[in-house]
C-alpha cells in the first residue's frame, strides 16, 4: 500500500474491515464504470484514483471504463456545435464524432489514467479502438409515431454498441500489472469510429472478462423500491420484473439492463452504487454491508 496516497489512518481503518474479504477477491477482475459527480469533483476524483490503486496493490485486477458527457458538452459549446438527443442518446454526425473521440480518448482518458498513476500504480489510457478492443456496430433504435403503431427507424449517426470485445489487450496489461483505463469509443467493420455509451461498454467488458464484479458508479444510492428505500440485492429475473412493473424507471432502466446483460454474459455480479460517497468501491467490496444494489444470476 506504500505510495497509494492514503493517510495512515485511512489505510488502517479500511484494512481492519477489508482483511476478511481480501482472499475472496484475490486476483479477481473488477470492472469499474466511472462517471457522474465522482468524476466531476476534484476531491472525489483524487480519492477514486487512490482507491483504484489500492485495489491493484491488494492483488485485484481493476479495469476502468469512463464517461465524459459534461466534458464533451463543454467542448461542443466552445466549438459552437449544437447537440441533439433522442431518448438520452446523442445524435453523432461525422463532425461530432471527431470531437467525441478527441475528448474521450484524449484529455479525459489521460486525466483518469494520471489520477491512478499518481496514486502509486501504473495506469494506461486506451480506447476501444486500440488493439481492436471493441468491435462496434451501428446502434439501431426505433420509435413509434404519436397516435399510431407505426415504428420508424431513428438515425443516430455514429452511435454504436459493442458487437465483440477482444480481451487480449486487457489481459496483456493485467499481466504486466498495468491498470487499463478505457474510453468508450469503438471501431466498426467499415473502419469508422463509433461513440458508445460508457455503461454499455462497461457491461460488455465485464461480461467478456468474466469479471468478479462490475461496479457502476452513479449519482444515486442504487436501485430503490417504490418507497425510495435501497434494495441491497436482486437476481436478474427480479431486476427485470422491477423494470416491467415500473419500479425501475427513467435513466436507471439502461443501467440495470447493462448489469443484467453483464451477469448473463459471465460476470459473477454487478453493483449499482453511489459514486458520490468517498471510497464507495472499497466499501462495496470490503465491508459486510456493501454500498449499493448487487445484481446476481
N, C-alpha and C positions, 0 to 999 in steps of 0.2 A: 504493500500500500504506500510505500515511500514514493513521494512525488505526485500523489493523487490530488494535492491541493487542498485536502480537508484538514481541519484543525485536529489536534489530538483528541479533544473532547468529542468531536463528531465521529471520528473513527471508532473510539471506544464504545460509544452509545450504539452505533449501528452494528458493530461486531458482536456486542453482547446479545442482541436479538438474532443476528444473522447466522451465528455458528451452527445451530441445529439444522439449518436449511442449506448450508453450503454444499454438502455432499449430494443433495437432491439435484443441484444444478451444476455439478462439476462437469466441465467440458460440454455443457448444453448450449445450443444456439438459441439466442433470444433476439427476435426482430423487433425493433422499436420504431414506430411511426411518430415522428417529431414534428410538431406544428402548433398553431394556436398561440395563446399567451405565453406558454412555456418557451416558445421560440422568439417572441417579440420583446420580452422583458429581459434586460441585461443581466440582472441578478439570477433569475431563473435559468437563463441560458448558460451562465457560468457553472451553476450548480449541476445542470444537465451534463455538461462536458465532464465534470468531475465524477458524476455517478456512472457514466458510461466507462470511464477509465477504471473506476473501482470494479465494475463487473469484469473487465478484461483482466485486471490484476488478480481477481479472485478465482480465475480459472474458467470463466464463461466465455462464450464467443458472441459478443454483441454485433448486430448488423443494424445500421441506422438508415431509415428512409425518411427524407424530409420533404415538407411542403415549401410554400413560398408565395402564396397568393397576395398578401399585402405588399411584398417587395415587387412582384410583377405589376400590381396596380400602380405603385409609385413610379416605376419606370415608364409604363404606358402613358401615365399622366405627363411626365416630363417630355415624352416624345409626341404628345398630343394625339395619341391613338385611342379611339373610343372602344370600350369593351361592350359586348352584348352577351347575355347569358340566357340559356334555356335549361330550365329545371336544375339550376345550380352549376351547369357546365358552361365554361367559357367557349364561345364560338371562336375558333382559332384559324385565321386565314394565313396565307404564306408569310406575310409581313409580320404578323403577330407571333407565329411560332418561332421566328428568329429571335424575337425579344424574350419569349418564354425560355428558350434554351439558354440564351445569354445570361439571364438572371438565375435560373435554377441550377444549371450545370456550371455556372461561373461563380459570381460573387457569393450567393447563398451557400452553395455546396462547399466552397473553400472555407467560408466562415465557420460552418458547423464542424468540418474536419479540424480546423485550427483550435476550436474550443476543446476538443477531445485531446488533441496532441499537447496543448498547453497544460493539461492536467496530468501528463506523465506517461502516456502511451502513444503509439503511432497510429494515426488515422489517415486514410487516403480517400479523397473525394473522387467519385466516379459517377457517370450517368448510365442509364440503361442502354445507351448506345455502345459503351466501351466493352470490348471483348464479346460483342453480341449478347450482352447480358439479358436484355429484354427485347424479344421479337414482338412487335406490335401489329395489331390490325385496326383498321378504322372502326371507331365506335358507331354503331347504328342505333338510333333512337327513333321511336315513332310516337306520335301524339294524336289524340282524337280531336277533330274539329268540334268546337262548341255546338251543342244541339244536334249532333249526328253521331253515328257509329263509324264514320269513315276515318281511317287512320292514315296519316301522311308521314312520310319519312323526313326526319329533320337532318339537314346537312350541317354538322358541327365543324366542318373543315378538318384540320389536322389534330383532332382529338381521338385518342386511341385507347385500347385496352390491351393488357398482356395476352399474347397468344401462346408464348413459350418463354420460360425463364431458364437460361443456361447457367447453372450454378458453378461452373468450373472456375471462373474468375473469383467468385466469392470464397470458394474453398481454398484456392491458392493463397488469397490474402489471409484467411484464417490460419492456414498452416504456417504462415510467416509471422503470426501474432500481430496482424495489422487489422484495425477496425475499418470495415468498408462503410462509407457514407454515400448513399445512393440518391442522385437527383432523378425525379420521376419523369424522364423522357425515354422514349423507345424508338426503335428503327423498324420501319415497315419493309415488306418484301420488295417495294419499289425503291428502297434506299432513302425514303423521306423520313423526316423527324416527326414524331407524334407526341403531343402533350398528353400525359396520363395522370389521372387523379392519384395523389400520393397514398391515400388509403387503399386504393385498388392495387397499387404496386406493392405496398407492404404486405397485403394479404397474399398476393401471388408469390412473393419471395418467401414468406413464412411457410406456405404450403410446399413449395419446391424444395426448400431446405429441410423439411420435416422438423421445423423448429419446436423446441420445448415450449416456448411461449411466443405469442405475438402480443405486444403491448401497444395499444392505440392511445396516445396521449391526446386528450380533448380538453374542452373548457367546461365540462360538466362532470359530476362525480362518477357517472357510469350509467347503466340502464336503470330507469326509475319506473316504479309501478304507478298505478292511477292516483295514488295518494302522495306521489312525489318522494317515495322512500326508495333508497338504493336496494336493488336486487343483487345480492352477493354472488349468485351462481345460477347459470342456466344451461340446460342442454341445448343442442342445435334445434331440436324439434320445439322445445319450449320458446326459444328465441323467435322462431318463425311464427309460432302461434301468437306471440305478442305483437308482431307486425300485422298479422292478419286481423286481429281484433282491435287494432288502433291504439293499443297502449304505447307501442313504439311508433313514433311518427316523425315527420319532417326530416331534418338532416341526420337524425340518429338512425334512420332506416338503412341507408347505404353502409354506415359503419358496422351495424350489426350484421348485415348481409355479407360484408367482406370478411368479418370474423368467422362466420359460419362457413363460408367458402374455404377459408384457410384451414379450418379444422377438418373439413371433409376432404381436403387435398393432402392432409398428412400432418399438419401441426397438432401438437398434443393439446393445446389450449390457447385461447385468445382472450385478452382482457381489455376492456374499455375503462380507462381511468382518468382522473383529473390531473392534467399536467401543470396546473397552477399551484399544486401542493409541492413544496420543496421535497426532494428525494422520493417522489412518488414511485418511481420504478424500483427503488430499493425497498420501500415499504411493501410494495406488492409482492416482490419475490422472497423477501427475507423476514417477514413477520407473519404471525398466525392469522391476523385479521385481514391482511391484504389491504388494497386501496381502491378497488373498483369492482366491476362485474366480470366474473370469469365465465366464458362460454366454452363448453367442452362437448365431446361427442354425445 
